[in-house]
Structure formats: structure tokens, C-alpha cells
Amino acid sequence: MPLEPIVIPTPENFASPNHNTYTFTSSALDERPDFAALVAMTIAKIAEVDQIYQLVIISLLKAEARSIASLLRAIKNSDAIEKTIERVITNHANNHLKETYKAIKPKIKQIREIRNNFAHGIWGKSVNHPNAIILTKAENISESYGISKHIFYLAENGGDPFEQINDLMQSPKFNGAEVWTLEALHTAWRASGGAVNALQAFLICADRRSDEVPKLHEALRSYGLLSLPPHQLLATEPNG
């Protein structure tokens, strides 16, 4: 089975100046268990990515697993985890491995950002998108609420809020909100699985004893995210 390119989803931007057309509530996922399952599976896959990062660090440092794992468990922030792996690769990996990591890093970062939005964002629904759910960051709602309060303050104190109201109506109510269809969520889940496959392959590459490294290096540099786990990739014939 040949490798297939994996796409990072780009959801449609949600823009609705009429607050009666949407609502942000956790029930948006309760009402769509098929959507909720894909969101949860994407988050779970990226948790596995962090676990593999730890194994890569242990492999490169040639350290005793228990002591290093205890240290890494203290790192909770995903940015800190990425900085740690980059520092270890910079200081302890050979140039060939560094170049391969450079090829997979951007795509793993992209799907991690999607995972973070899934985990920390606020889900909602809109009558304009009955076959999708919408997602925004908490700060977007806070900012919109602040604008609304300011307009209310102007009206209460003799100001003229109409110019600001007009500006608000010409822009998205929630700047940065996204529309997630079932297809887009499935693409995100597939990409998160591709990140797991890629890091599993990278872990094998970090073990210099492996005689299968060249094939994995080539796949990672060509595709970034892998549609097959490394054991299946290594089992395929050279011609695909």
C-alpha cells in the first residue's frame, strides 16, 4: 500500500453579524456525537504525539528512561515540550536527523494548533450552517462582549454609537471563528494520525542501529505526515 499525502484542514471562516443566527454552547457537541467523536480522537492522537516525543528524547540522550520520563512529566505546556525536543535534537542529533525533523516539524505544529483549539475553544452551532459546528476562542467572545458593553455605555451617556455599530456589523461577530464540517473534522483526525505515524518513524530514525532508516528518512522528507505506520511502510515493496 503506497503512502498518500495528508492534508491539514482549513475550515471556512464563520462571519455573522446577527447574533440571533448562532449560539455557543457545549450542547453543540452533545447533539452531534459523530462530530464529538472525531474531536476527541484528534485530541487523543496528539496526546500520543507527546508520548513519542518523550521516547525520542530518551533515545537521543541515551538516558535512563524512568528519570527522564519523570522530568518530562513536569512539562505540561505543549510549547515547552516542542522547545525541549528541538533543544535535544539541536544538541544531540546528527545533521541527517535534524534535516528530517525540519521537514516534519511544521505539519506537526499545524495539527497541534488545531488540537489546542479543539481542546480549549468554545463550540457552537448556527442556523446558517446546519450541517456543521462552529468553533471560536474564548477571548473572541470576551472581546465582542467588551465592544458591546462599550456601545451600551456610549448610548447611556449621550454618545453616538451608530458609527461603531456600523463598523461591527461590517466585520465578523467573532473574529477567528471557524466552521467545522464532518469532513473537515475527519481530515483533522486523519492528520493527527499522520503525525503519530511520522513521529513513530522519526523515533526509529533516532535509533542509529536501524538499517531501515534511509527509507523512513525519505518518506518523512517527502510527505511530512505519514498515512501508514512505519512497520507497514517498511513492509511495502520498494515500488510501492
N, C-alpha and C positions, 0 to 999 in steps of 0.2 A: 504494500500500500504506500503510494508516494505521499510526501509532505504536501500540504495545501497551505496557501497563505492565510493568515489570520488577521481579520480586520478589527481595528479598535472602533467601537461605535461612536458616532457623533449625533447625539439626539437633537431634534428640532428645538429651537428656542421658543419658549412659551411667552406670548405677549397678549395681555388682555387688560385694557384699562377699566373694564366693567367688573367690579368686584362681585357682582351677582352671578358671574359665569363660572366661578371656581370656589373651592374651599380646600384648605389644608388641614388634614386630619389623618390620624393613624388608621381610621376605618377604611381609607382608600386601599390599603393593602389587605385588610381583613376581608373586603368584598371581592378581592381578586387573588385567591390563593395561588393561582398559576403564576401571577406576577411575583407574589411574595416568595415563592419557592426559588425562583431564579435570582432574586435579590439576595436571599440567604445563602444560596450555593456560591454565588460570586464572592461574598464576604468570606465564606469558609475556605475557598480556594486561596485567597490572598493570605489568610492565616497560615496556610501550608507553605506559602512562599517564604514567610518569615522564619518558619521552622527550618527550611532548607538553607536559608542564609546562615543560620547558626552552624549547620553542618559544614558549609563552605568555609566558614571562619575556622572551625576546629581543624578541618583538613589542611588549610594553608598554614596555620600556626603549628600544626603537628602537636597540639596541646592535649592534655588530659581532658577528656570530654566533660566530666562532671564539673570541674572547676570553671571551665569556660562557659558551659551552659548556665551555671548559677550566675555568672557575671552578666550574660546576655539577657537573662530573665529580668534583670533590673532595668533594662532599657525598654520602656513602654511605647515611646513615640516612634512612629514609622520613619520620620525624617532622621531620627537618631540612629535607627537601625541601618538605614541606607548609608549614612555617613560612616558608620562603623565598618560596614562591608567594603566601602570604597577605600577607606584608610588601610584596611588589611590587604586589599588587592594591590594598592599602590606600593605598599612596603614589602609584600611577601610573594606576589605573583610574578611569573616571568612575563616578558613582553607579549608573547603569543596569547597568553591568557588575558592580559589586560586589553588587548585589541578585541578579543571575543566579548568580554564584558561590556566594552564600549558599544558593541553592536546590539546587545540585548537590553541595556540599561534604559534607554528612552521609552521603549514599549512597555517594559515592566512598570516604569514610573507612571505612564499614562493610565494603565489599568488599575494601578494602586490609587490614583486620584479618583477614579470612578468608584472604586470600593469605598474610599473615605466619604465621598458624597452620599453613597447608598447608606452607610452606617450612621452618619451624623446629620444628614439632611432631613428635611421635612417633606413628607409625601402628601399628595393631594389629588383632587380629581376636578375635571372641568367638563361642562356640558359641550364645550367646543371640541373636546377630544374624548368621546365616549368609549373608544377602544384603546385608550392609553391611560397612564397615570402621569402626574406631573411631580416634579421634584425641585425644591429650592433650598437654599441655605438659610439657616436661622437668622443670620444678620440681614438678609434681604428683607425679611418680614419686619424686623426691627427698624430698619431704615425707612421702609414705607410707612410704618406706624408713626415714626418721628416726623415725616413730611406731613402726614395727615393732621397730627397734633399742631404743627406749625400753622397750617392753613386755618384750622379751627381757631387758633389764638388770634390770627390776623382778623378774622371775621368778628370775633368777640370784642376786639379792641379798636374797631373802626377802620381797620386796614382793608385794602382791596386785594383779596386772594385770587381773583379770577385769572390773572396772568400766570400765577404759579399753577393753578388748577389746569389751565390750558397746556402748560409745559408737561405736567404729569400725565395728562391724557394722551399726549403725543408719544410717550415712551412706555415701555413695558411696566406694568404694575409692579412686578417683581423682577428686577434686573438679574439675569442669570438663571432664571427658572428654565427647566428642561421638560420636554415631552418624551416619555419613555413608552414605546410600544412593546408588545410582547416579543416581536422580532428583534428589536434593539437590545432588550434585556437578555435574550438568548445569545446574541452576539457578544455581550459583555461577559456572560458566563463562559462562553467558549474561549474568549481571550484570556480570562483568568486561568482556565485550564491550560492554555498555551504557555502562560507564564510559569506555571508549576512544571510543565514538561521541560521548558527551557532551562530552568534552574536545576532540575534533576540532571540534565545533560551537562550543564556547567560544572556541577559537583563532580561528575565523572572526569571532566577535563582537568579539574583541580588536582585529581589524583594522577600524578605523572607516571605511575606504573602501568596505567591502562594503555593497551596497544590499539584501542578503538578511538582514541582522542581525535585523530585527523578528521574522521567522518563527522564527528559531533561538532568540532570547530567549524567545519564548512557549513553544516546545517544551521548553526546558530548565527553565523555571519550573514548567511543568505536570507534567512527568514525572521530572525529575532525571536519571535514566539513560535513554538513548535506544535503542530497539530497531532503529533504522535509522541508518546513517552519514549525515552531513549532506548529501552530494551526492544521496543517494536521497530524503531528506526534502525538499530544495529542488526536486526534480523532480516531486514529487507535486502534484496539483491542490489548490487551497485547500479543497475539500470533502472531502478525504481520499483 
